[in-house]
Amino acid sequence: QVQLTESGGGVAQPGGSLRLTCTASGRISGIWPMGWYRQAPGKQRELVATIIPNGTTNIADSVKGRFTISRAGSAKNTVYLQMNDLKPEDTAVYYCNLVRFGTAQWGQGTQVTVSS
């Protein structure tokens, strides 16, 4: 059983920054593709950023240049989402995702609200 735990959400002003952290725990070894998705009220869940074991990242066009995804150096199944220059349209619940043996696992989500 693998659990994903997200942290770091909260309220930020437009132009502000937040950093989200996701840690995988439980019966897991190796390094796996991980990513961040978000779901705003009334909208479908959408990809924000992903990172694969060799470090290659994929960033959604809507956040490119503002958000970066990275993997912790020592805790390899811990990933960060650094969010800069936040906009009100970034308001959503952010979910962490890990894909292992073709199966996606999800965290419980963390709320990010961007408001003045």
Backbone as CSV, one residue per row, in Angstrom:
resi,resn,N_x,N_y,N_z,CA_x,CA_y,CA_z,C_x,C_y,C_z
1,GLN,0.840,-1.179,0.000,0.000,0.000,0.000,0.880,1.236,0.000
2,VAL,0.599,2.146,-0.924,1.363,3.390,-1.023,0.431,4.558,-0.725
3,GLN,0.902,5.455,0.080,0.141,6.663,0.395,0.883,7.887,-0.128
4,LEU,0.113,8.829,-0.633,0.661,10.107,-1.070,0.129,11.193,-0.148
5,THR,1.023,11.990,0.372,0.645,13.062,1.293,1.108,14.389,0.731
6,GLU,0.158,15.287,0.510,0.469,16.627,0.010,0.467,17.629,1.161
7,SER,1.259,18.660,1.013,1.262,19.760,1.973,1.698,21.031,1.259
8,GLY,1.473,22.152,1.934,1.956,23.426,1.405,0.910,24.309,0.780
9,GLY,-0.319,23.841,0.691,-1.370,24.687,0.136,-1.730,25.812,1.088
10,GLY,-2.553,26.704,0.613,-2.986,27.817,1.447,-3.486,28.963,0.599
11,VAL,-3.443,30.144,1.176,-3.924,31.347,0.503,-2.735,32.222,0.138
12,ALA,-2.736,32.714,-1.072,-1.682,33.618,-1.526,-2.311,34.780,-2.279
13,GLN,-1.636,35.885,-2.292,-2.093,37.025,-3.076,-1.629,36.871,-4.527
14,PRO,-2.326,37.501,-5.450,-1.838,37.492,-6.838,-0.395,37.992,-6.902
15,GLY,0.415,37.268,-7.658,1.836,37.572,-7.745,2.670,36.883,-6.689
16,GLY,2.035,36.240,-5.750,2.744,35.548,-4.679,3.214,34.163,-5.080
17,SER,3.776,33.471,-4.097,4.348,32.144,-4.331,3.905,31.168,-3.255
18,LEU,3.838,29.918,-3.635,3.631,28.807,-2.712,4.446,27.627,-3.218
19,ARG,4.814,26.753,-2.297,5.481,25.515,-2.694,4.715,24.342,-2.121
20,LEU,4.300,23.447,-2.984,3.627,22.227,-2.571,4.634,21.085,-2.501
21,THR,4.408,20.206,-1.532,5.245,19.018,-1.355,4.373,17.777,-1.376
22,CYS,4.835,16.751,-2.043,4.153,15.456,-2.054,5.162,14.375,-1.712
23,THR,4.822,13.570,-0.735,5.692,12.474,-0.320,4.945,11.158,-0.420
24,ALA,5.583,10.196,-1.063,5.033,8.844,-1.147,5.611,8.025,-0.003
25,SER,4.766,7.278,0.672,5.216,6.438,1.774,4.541,5.085,1.658
26,GLY,5.070,4.152,2.447,4.516,2.802,2.424,5.445,1.844,1.697
27,ARG,4.858,0.803,1.121,5.637,-0.246,0.480,5.982,0.181,-0.944
28,ILE,7.064,0.948,-1.039,7.469,1.442,-2.346,8.987,1.478,-2.423
29,SER,9.522,1.033,-3.530,10.953,1.136,-3.781,11.122,1.569,-5.225
30,GLY,12.275,2.134,-5.485,12.508,2.639,-6.832,11.984,4.048,-6.989
31,ILE,12.153,4.568,-8.178,11.726,5.926,-8.495,10.643,5.830,-9.565
32,TRP,9.569,6.568,-9.375,8.400,6.442,-10.237,7.986,7.797,-10.795
33,PRO,7.294,7.773,-11.940,6.763,9.034,-12.461,5.773,9.638,-11.469
34,MET,5.899,10.922,-11.245,5.001,11.620,-10.337,4.558,12.920,-10.984
35,GLY,3.480,13.469,-10.474,2.998,14.701,-11.073,2.004,15.419,-10.186
36,TRP,1.631,16.592,-10.645,0.624,17.411,-9.980,-0.503,17.687,-10.976
37,TYR,-1.715,17.575,-10.475,-2.912,17.906,-11.228,-3.723,18.868,-10.372
38,ARG,-4.665,19.564,-10.988,-5.515,20.454,-10.206,-6.932,20.414,-10.735
39,GLN,-7.849,20.729,-9.835,-9.263,20.759,-10.194,-9.909,21.980,-9.561
40,ALA,-10.365,22.873,-10.410,-11.083,24.055,-9.948,-12.572,23.733,-9.867
41,PRO,-13.327,24.481,-9.073,-14.769,24.224,-8.951,-15.456,24.249,-10.311
42,GLY,-16.232,23.213,-10.596,-16.971,23.147,-11.839,-16.164,22.776,-13.059
43,LYS,-14.891,22.435,-12.855,-14.030,22.100,-13.989,-13.460,20.698,-13.825
44,GLN,-12.968,20.164,-14.920,-12.338,18.853,-14.870,-10.920,18.961,-14.312
45,ARG,-10.455,17.851,-13.767,-9.074,17.811,-13.291,-8.141,17.939,-14.487
46,GLU,-7.090,18.746,-14.317,-6.150,18.970,-15.415,-4.717,18.790,-14.947
47,LEU,-3.881,18.400,-15.899,-2.466,18.222,-15.599,-1.804,19.577,-15.378
48,VAL,-0.952,19.622,-14.372,-0.157,20.826,-14.122,1.301,20.569,-14.504
49,ALA,1.878,19.498,-13.960,3.281,19.202,-14.228,3.560,17.756,-13.861
50,THR,4.477,17.144,-14.597,4.911,15.786,-14.292,6.424,15.695,-14.366
51,ILE,6.953,14.689,-13.681,8.387,14.429,-13.719,8.586,12.923,-13.759
52,ILE,9.458,12.468,-14.657,9.712,11.041,-14.778,11.065,10.707,-14.139
53,PRO,11.368,9.422,-13.966,12.574,9.066,-13.204,13.882,9.679,-13.708
54,ASN,14.006,9.929,-15.005,15.275,10.498,-15.486,15.339,12.016,-15.309
55,GLY,14.287,12.594,-14.705,14.272,14.025,-14.423,13.577,14.881,-15.464
56,THR,13.174,14.294,-16.556,12.459,15.052,-17.584,11.112,15.517,-17.047
57,THR,10.808,16.784,-17.284,9.554,17.348,-16.795,8.646,17.755,-17.952
58,ASN,7.379,17.823,-17.645,6.375,18.296,-18.594,5.510,19.294,-17.831
59,ILE,5.406,20.501,-18.358,4.686,21.572,-17.672,3.543,22.038,-18.570
60,ALA,2.368,22.187,-18.007,1.222,22.674,-18.779,1.475,24.090,-19.282
61,ASP,0.984,24.377,-20.462,1.200,25.705,-21.047,0.659,26.814,-20.150
62,SER,-0.426,26.534,-19.450,-1.066,27.561,-18.623,-0.195,28.019,-17.457
63,VAL,0.779,27.215,-17.076,1.624,27.572,-15.937,3.106,27.629,-16.308
64,LYS,3.424,27.381,-17.560,4.823,27.364,-17.987,5.458,28.729,-17.724
65,GLY,6.660,28.695,-17.179,7.347,29.933,-16.847,7.043,30.443,-15.453
66,ARG,6.011,29.859,-14.823,5.650,30.274,-13.466,5.792,29.135,-12.460
67,PHE,5.500,27.917,-12.895,5.562,26.756,-12.006,6.719,25.860,-12.424
68,THR,7.360,25.245,-11.445,8.360,24.228,-11.728,8.128,23.018,-10.835
69,ILE,8.430,21.846,-11.361,8.342,20.609,-10.590,9.750,20.060,-10.422
70,SER,10.025,19.549,-9.243,11.338,18.982,-8.996,11.207,17.826,-8.017
71,ARG,12.253,17.036,-7.964,12.248,15.858,-7.096,13.294,16.065,-6.015
72,ALA,12.985,15.688,-4.794,13.939,15.828,-3.698,15.161,14.971,-3.989
73,GLY,16.336,15.451,-3.626,17.565,14.741,-3.948,17.701,13.411,-3.247
74,SER,17.386,13.385,-1.956,17.592,12.155,-1.201,16.320,11.309,-1.125
75,ALA,15.188,11.968,-0.945,13.903,11.258,-0.871,13.299,11.260,-2.267
76,LYS,13.623,10.265,-3.051,13.364,10.340,-4.484,11.896,10.265,-4.852
77,ASN,11.052,9.776,-3.942,9.621,9.797,-4.220,8.945,10.921,-3.461
78,THR,9.670,12.021,-3.339,9.124,13.285,-2.856,9.309,14.310,-3.966
79,VAL,8.227,14.968,-4.326,8.303,15.977,-5.377,7.745,17.297,-4.861
80,TYR,8.241,18.359,-5.460,7.813,19.698,-5.114,7.165,20.365,-6.329
81,LEU,6.237,21.245,-6.066,5.698,22.123,-7.101,5.894,23.551,-6.607
82,GLN,6.845,24.237,-7.209,7.085,25.634,-6.873,6.212,26.493,-7.768
83,MET,5.361,27.278,-7.139,4.392,28.094,-7.878,4.694,29.560,-7.624
84,ASN,5.108,30.258,-8.658,5.422,31.682,-8.574,4.438,32.480,-9.416
85,ASP,4.382,33.775,-9.144,3.507,34.682,-9.900,2.097,34.107,-9.988
86,LEU,1.561,33.721,-8.848,0.250,33.095,-8.811,-0.835,34.049,-9.301
87,LYS,-1.816,33.458,-9.960,-2.955,34.205,-10.500,-4.250,33.653,-9.909
88,PRO,-5.298,34.454,-9.876,-6.575,33.942,-9.342,-7.035,32.660,-10.041
89,GLU,-6.720,32.525,-11.314,-7.143,31.315,-12.036,-6.359,30.072,-11.642
90,ASP,-5.345,30.236,-10.805,-4.634,29.073,-10.269,-5.357,28.475,-9.066
91,THR,-6.405,29.118,-8.605,-7.175,28.610,-7.469,-7.785,27.261,-7.814
92,ALA,-7.494,26.263,-6.992,-7.952,24.899,-7.250,-7.499,24.000,-6.113
93,VAL,-8.007,22.777,-6.126,-7.440,21.733,-5.284,-6.343,21.052,-6.107
94,TYR,-5.166,20.965,-5.538,-4.022,20.378,-6.217,-3.803,18.962,-5.688
95,TYR,-3.701,18.018,-6.630,-3.541,16.613,-6.293,-2.191,16.091,-6.775
96,CYS,-1.573,15.309,-5.942,-0.342,14.626,-6.303,-0.687,13.263,-6.903
97,ASN,0.120,12.827,-7.831,-0.119,11.589,-8.566,1.182,10.816,-8.700
98,LEU,1.090,9.511,-8.548,2.246,8.625,-8.768,1.765,7.447,-9.607
99,VAL,2.514,7.110,-10.635,2.139,6.007,-11.513,3.133,4.872,-11.321
100,ARG,2.592,3.732,-10.911,3.455,2.578,-10.645,2.792,1.348,-11.231
101,PHE,3.531,0.625,-12.043,3.009,-0.570,-12.705,1.704,-0.260,-13.450
102,GLY,1.684,0.891,-14.092,0.536,1.265,-14.899,-0.672,1.750,-14.123
103,THR,-0.570,1.832,-12.831,-1.694,2.258,-11.996,-1.380,3.600,-11.357
104,ALA,-2.339,4.519,-11.471,-2.154,5.842,-10.885,-2.712,5.870,-9.463
105,GLN,-1.938,6.457,-8.585,-2.398,6.663,-7.216,-2.429,8.145,-6.936
106,TRP,-3.345,8.552,-6.081,-3.609,9.963,-5.836,-3.540,10.302,-4.355
107,GLY,-3.114,11.515,-4.086,-3.201,12.042,-2.743,-4.583,12.605,-2.496
108,GLN,-4.759,13.146,-1.297,-6.076,13.630,-0.904,-6.349,15.037,-1.405
109,GLY,-5.315,15.710,-1.872,-5.469,17.060,-2.397,-5.189,18.125,-1.364
110,THR,-4.727,19.266,-1.847,-4.481,20.413,-0.986,-5.012,21.656,-1.694
111,GLN,-5.724,22.481,-0.943,-6.373,23.653,-1.527,-5.376,24.797,-1.705
112,VAL,-5.392,25.383,-2.882,-4.636,26.603,-3.149,-5.641,27.675,-3.561
113,THR,-5.617,28.783,-2.852,-6.512,29.896,-3.148,-5.681,31.147,-3.402
114,VAL,-5.916,31.776,-4.537,-5.192,32.996,-4.883,-6.208,34.130,-4.913
115,SER,-6.048,35.028,-3.978,-7.035,36.091,-3.841,-6.404,37.284,-3.147
116,SER,-6.860,38.470,-3.551,-6.396,39.673,-2.875,-7.348,40.043,-1.739
